Amino acid sequence: MAVVVDRDECTGCGSCEDACPMEAIAVKDDVAVVDVDECTECESCVDECPTGAISLP
């Protein structure tokens, strides 16, 4: 299972995209989108998100 992005909290800042070592996150239409096939659940994006919009279920 991959990390989840709360679309209401995401500002599209790109911090998660920069932090992801697997390049599994891309900002599209001002919201982070996770490629579930590439996400390794390392939580780097969770730690970097300034709004807390990303979590691991």
C-alpha positions as CSV (number, residue, x, y, z in Angstrom):
1,M,0.0,0.0,0.0
2,A,1.3,3.5,-0.8
3,V,1.1,6.8,1.0
4,V,-2.2,8.7,0.7
5,V,-2.6,12.4,-0.2
6,D,-5.4,14.4,1.4
7,R,-6.4,16.5,-1.6
8,D,-8.1,19.1,0.6
9,E,-4.9,19.7,2.6
10,C,-2.3,19.5,-0.3
11,T,-1.1,22.8,-1.6
12,G,0.9,21.4,-4.5
13,C,4.1,22.9,-3.1
14,G,6.3,20.0,-4.5
15,S,8.2,19.3,-1.3
16,C,7.1,15.6,-1.4
17,E,8.0,15.3,-5.0
18,D,11.6,16.6,-4.2
19,A,11.9,14.3,-1.2
20,C,10.8,11.1,-2.8
21,P,13.9,8.9,-3.6
22,M,11.8,6.7,-5.9
23,E,10.3,9.5,-7.9
24,A,6.9,8.1,-7.1
25,I,5.2,11.5,-6.6
26,A,4.3,14.1,-9.1
27,V,2.4,17.3,-8.7
28,K,-0.5,17.5,-11.2
29,D,-3.1,20.2,-11.2
30,D,-1.7,21.6,-8.0
31,V,-2.1,18.3,-6.1
32,A,0.5,15.6,-5.3
33,V,-0.3,12.3,-7.0
34,V,1.4,9.0,-5.9
35,D,2.4,6.2,-8.2
36,V,1.3,3.3,-6.1
37,D,3.5,0.9,-8.1
38,E,6.7,2.9,-7.4
39,C,6.0,4.0,-3.8
40,T,8.1,2.0,-1.2
41,E,6.4,3.5,1.8
42,C,9.7,5.1,3.0
43,E,7.8,8.1,4.4
44,S,10.2,10.7,3.2
45,C,7.3,12.6,1.7
46,V,5.4,12.3,5.0
47,D,8.2,14.0,6.9
48,E,8.6,16.8,4.3
49,C,5.0,17.7,3.8
50,P,4.5,21.1,5.5
51,T,0.7,20.8,5.7
52,G,0.6,17.1,6.9
53,A,-1.4,16.2,3.8
54,I,0.4,12.9,3.2
55,S,0.1,9.9,5.5
56,L,0.7,6.2,5.5
57,P,-2.6,4.3,6.2
